[in-house]
Amino acid sequence: MPKSLIVGSFRVLKWLLCGIGVIAVLLGALVAAPLTPPPPLASISETARTVDRSTMPGLEHFQARDGTGIGYRHYPARGTALGRVAILVHGSSGSSASIHALADALAARGVETFAIDIRGHGASGARGDIGYVGQLEDDLADFVAVVRKTNPTAPLTLIGHSAGGGFALRVAASPIQGLFARTVLLAPYLGYKAPTNRPNSGGWASADIPRIIALAALRNVGITCCDALPALAFAVPPNSEKFLTPIYSARLMRNFGTHWDYRSDLAAATRPLTIFSGADDELMIADKYAEAVSGTASPVDVRLIAGVNHMGIVGAPAAVSAIADDVATRSWGQS
């Protein structure tokens, strides 16, 4: 055997062993640092408990394209129906119950409203996980098809809160953005690069950074076997698992929010966008939203509501009244 061939074989073997070693290190990082939930954040649970849910409709279900049952609540328009439809997306850890006050206020103003349990939450699929990144968009498109059976032409407004607001922006930039006439973001989490972020989301979330980095490196070489591992934990009260989702898998964390750079989502969105936030938001720096969305081709309207915190934006009477009035009356050409 020629010497050059032997040397070349050893080089290939060396690089192969190096690659195996790197993968072993990455796999080790996946389990080396267990995910530690942050302590319960009282402001979230206390504000949520102030909402009267005595009029909340029961859960209904539709079947997504993979056969999974997805839960939602339907709020028929009351009084004079305006021929408008809103689809509400809850925030991280929550469910359709989290956004009842706003859904009810919209229905009271004549806007037929649907509040969905995003897959991985509430009554939709396995808690804290999804099958693949992009599945949430597929579920939403399937849900719109269900809504269209009884509302074939009504303009749809997509409304998302917190992480659901980030996801709504993701949808507004996606191939299915044309399903919606307008998108409203409520105290949206815009990703780690946004100037609106407080450290650890104000104490609400704790991420397993070594695991997230290791998973990203593995994905770069085509290894996706471990994306179901937990990567993000929330500051939920003890024994609240019946109502809340305490932990997200890596793939749910990646899907339920904006893309990597939220500004690319802003640039790709072609329909009107509006942001509402409470001026007293304890998870986001509300007065930075205008800066966060500045310089976009289509201006984003940013509105702050005094005396309202993060959960108050979907539960406090002043907030839900202002948002519901806006959704019920604003023309489709306005952001």
C-alpha positions, 0 to 999 in steps of 0.5 A, a space after each residue: 500500500 502506498 505510503 501516501 494512501 496510508 497517511 491519508 487514511 490516518 488523517 481521515 481516521 483522525 478527523 473522524 475520531 475528532 468528530 466523534 469526540 465533539 459529538 460526545 462532548 455535545 451529548 454530554 452537555 445535554 445532560 450535564 446541567 439539569 434544567 432548574 425552574 425559577 421560583 414562582 413569580 407571584 405577580 403572574 399568578 396573582 393577576 391571573 386569579 383576579 379574572 372572573 371565569 364564570 362565563 368561560 365557555 367549555 372546551 371544543 376540539 378539532 383534529 389537526 392534520 396529524 390526527 391530534 385533537 387541539 382544544 379551543 374555546 368559542 365566543 359567539 358575537 353578542 349584540 350586533 355582530 360586526 362580521 369580524 373574527 378574532 383568533 387569540 393565542 395565549 402566552 407561555 405556560 398558559 392556555 385558552 383560559 388565560 385569555 378569557 377576559 379579552 376573548 369575552 370583551 371582544 365577543 361583547 363588542 360583536 367580534 366572534 372570537 376563538 381562543 386556542 390551546 396551542 399544541 403542548 398546552 392545555 388540552 392540545 397534545 402532549 404537555 410541553 412538546 411538539 413533533 417538529 418546528 413548524 407544527 404550530 403554524 400547521 395547526 393554526 392553518 388547520 384551525 383557520 380552515 375550521 373557522 372558515 367553515 362557518 365564516 367563509 369571508 369574515 376578515 380575521 385578526 390574529 392576537 397573541 400575548 407574550 410568547 404567543 405575541 412572538 408566535 403571532 409575529 412569526 405567523 405574520 412573516 410566514 407563508 400563511 400570513 395571508 390568512 389574517 387581515 391584521 395582527 395584534 401583539 400584546 406584550 410580545 416576547 420578541 426574542 433574546 435580541 430585543 431591547 424589550 427584554 429583562 434578564 430572565 424575562 423578569 424572573 419568569 423563565 429559566 433556560 438551560 443554555 448549555 443544552 440549547 447550545 449543544 442542541 443547536 450544534 447537533 442540528 448543524 450536523 443534521 442530528 435532531 434526535 434530542 430536540 424533545 429534551 426540556 430546555 425552558 422552565 417557567 416560574 409557575 406555582 407548585 402543583 399547578 400542572 393541571 392548568 399550566 405547562 411548567 417546562 418546554 422542550 427545545 423544539 416547542 421553545 423554538 417554535 412558540 415565538 419569533 424566528 431567530 431575528 425578530 426584525 426579519 419577521 417585521 421585515 417580512 410581515 405585509 399586513 398591519 401590526 399593532 403592539 399593546 403593552 402595559 406600562 407597568 409590565 414586569 417581564 418586558 421593558 414596555 417603553 422599549 417597544 417603539 425602539 424595538 420596531 423602529 425603522 420598519 418599512 411599514 410602521 408598527 403602532 405601539 400603545 402603552 396602557 398605564 397601570 397595567 402589568 404583564 398579565 393585566 394586558 389580557 385581564 385588567 378591565 382598562 386593558 381589555 376594553 381598549 384592545 377590544 374597542 380597537 379590534 372591533 373598530 379599526 379599519 383593516 388598512 390601519 396598523 
